Amino acid sequence: MNQSRLRKLIPFLLIASLLWLPGCTGQSAQKPAKKPIDTTQQKTAPPAQMQIMLTGEERLLENLLQQAEKEKLASKQAAAEAKLKAEQEALTKARAEALAKQKAEQEAQARQKAEQEAQAKQKAREETQNNNKAQPVMPGTPTPEAQETPQNQQNNSVSVPSMTEPVLAQGSQNSSFWPVAAQSVQKLNQNWNALEPQADEAGLNTTQRNNIKKALDDLTAAVNAQNTEKSLMAAIELFRQSGNLANVFSYPVPSEYFQLNYAIMMSALESEKMEWSAAEARIPRIQSAWKAVKAAAKGENASLMNQTELSIRDYEQAIRNKQAKIISTKAEVAWQNLKAVKDALIEMGTSTAGKTGE
């Protein structure tokens, strides 16, 4: 091969080598891009203990809310009864003082009258004696003293009307509530003990797991101490934290459902304490959580979803208007609707799983 022909081939050889080298280095240096992981498909079915635990939490929470309402009504009744009793005691005391004053006035009048009569008698005696000195006394003539008849003493006693104080019914807590609540908490501890290893394996992180355990421990301690307020707060927190289980298992109800209930319950308690700013600050969270729950329905059960949304709006409006007397009622309506939504989502999930398995 002559040199002129070689010089003509060199450019072609250079171009071929440049095209060949990137291909070789690219295969060794670059790996094919991974496809995004579909976490939904990787989630495992929720264990039976999960649904049992969530149902137990919800039932205990409702019972604690009812117990708190009963105690609140009993407290109001006791306060009303104490006020009525104080008013009756004040009225009785006022009547007794008025009767004592009246009796003292009558006795003073009686003494004054007796003194006047005594003075009149004394004056009459003196006049009679003076007359007797001037005239001889005929035998058998009664003396002025004999002619006088004893005065009937006036009965100054005043009859005091008897007042029998009514026996006021005292509100008492239902003694059977706490033993039943303690049994419910015991079952929750048992279900969590069986569920925890499976939740850990499914991907529940340490913080979430510890939050559930702490809330459950707080609830157990509060129920054993029969403290309604602390038990209610711990139950609300446990329900909120348990919602994280919906993120690691293929549960048809999104975790926002639990956050939504938590926001409504907490704002209701804050409204009851007249903490309106704190209650109103939860409204944006209520709205965003409801959007996620509504999206999970995928357009199904439109009537129920519309009904629930309206009840949530009514509740939000009651908070904005600071309508303390209707807050609990509006919250109760929203809770019941949300329970129906949860049941509908679970039914949808069951139906979908059944079709997939066919």
C-alpha positions, 0 to 999 in steps of 0.5 A, a space after each residue: 500500500 503506497 503512502 498516498 493511499 494510506 493518507 487517504 484511509 487515515 481519516 476514515 479510520 479515525 472516524 470509525 474509532 471515535 464511533 466505536 469507543 463511546 459504544 463500548 465505554 457506554 455499555 460498561 459505564 452506564 446501566 439501564 435506568 430502573 423503572 419507578 417502583 410501584 409502591 401500591 403493588 408492593 404493599 401487602 394485604 392488611 393483617 386481620 389484627 389491623 382491622 380489628 385494632 382500628 375497629 376497637 379504637 374507633 368503638 372505644 373512642 366513641 364510648 369515651 366521647 359519650 362518657 365525656 358528654 355524660 360527665 359534662 351533663 352531670 357536672 352541669 346538673 350538679 352545679 344547677 342543683 348546688 345553685 338551687 340548694 344555695 338559693 333555697 338555703 338563702 330563702 329559708 334563712 331570710 324567712 327565718 330572719 323575717 319571722 324572728 324580727 316580726 316576733 321581736 316586734 310583737 313582743 316589744 308591742 306586748 311589753 309596751 301595752 302591758 306597761 301602759 295597762 299597769 300604769 293605768 291600773 296604778 293610777 286607778 288604784 290611787 284614785 280609788 284610795 283617795 275616794 275611799 278616804 273621803 267615803 266609808 266603804 260599804 260592807 260587801 262592796 267589791 274593791 276595784 281590784 276585785 272588779 278587775 278580771 285577769 287579762 288573757 295573755 296574747 299568744 305571741 307565738 308565730 307559726 313557722 311554716 315547715 320547709 322540707 328541702 327537696 332531695 336533689 338527685 346527684 349525678 353519678 358516673 356509670 360504674 360499669 364503664 371503666 371495667 369495659 373500657 379496660 377490657 377494650 384497651 387490653 384487647 388493643 394491646 394484644 392486637 398491637 402485639 400481634 400486628 407490630 412485627 408484621 407492620 415493621 416488616 411491611 415498612 412502618 418506620 421506627 418513629 411511626 411505630 414508637 408513636 403508636 406504642 406511646 399513644 397506646 401506653 398513654 391510653 392504657 394508663 389513663 383508662 386504668 386511672 379512670 381519667 376521662 379527659 386523658 383517656 379521650 386525648 390518648 384515644 384520639 392520638 392513637 387513632 391518628 397514629 394508627 392511620 400510618 398503617 394505611 400507608 404500609 398495607 394495601 388498605 382501601 381507606 387512606 391515612 388522610 381519613 384518620 387525620 381528618 377525624 383527628 382534626 375534627 375531634 381536636 377542633 371540637 374539643 378546642 371549641 368547647 374550651 373556647 379556643 377558637 383560634 386553635 380550632 379554626 386553624 385546623 380547618 385547612 387540614 380538614 379540607 385537604 384531608 377530605 379531598 384525599 378521602 373523596 379522591 379515594 372513592 374514585 367517583 363512587 357513592 356520589 350521594 354519600 360523598 356529597 352528604 359528607 362534604 356538606 356536613 363537614 362544611 356545616 361543621 367548619 362554618 359553626 367553628 368560624 361563627 363560634 357557635 359553641 352550642 351546636 359544635 358537638 352536634 355538627 361534629 357528630 353528624 360529620 363523624 357518622 357520615 365519615 364512618 359511612 364513607 370508610 365502610 363504603 371504601 372498605 366495601 369497594 376495596 373488597 369488591 375490587 380484590 374479589 374481581 382481581 382474584 377471579 
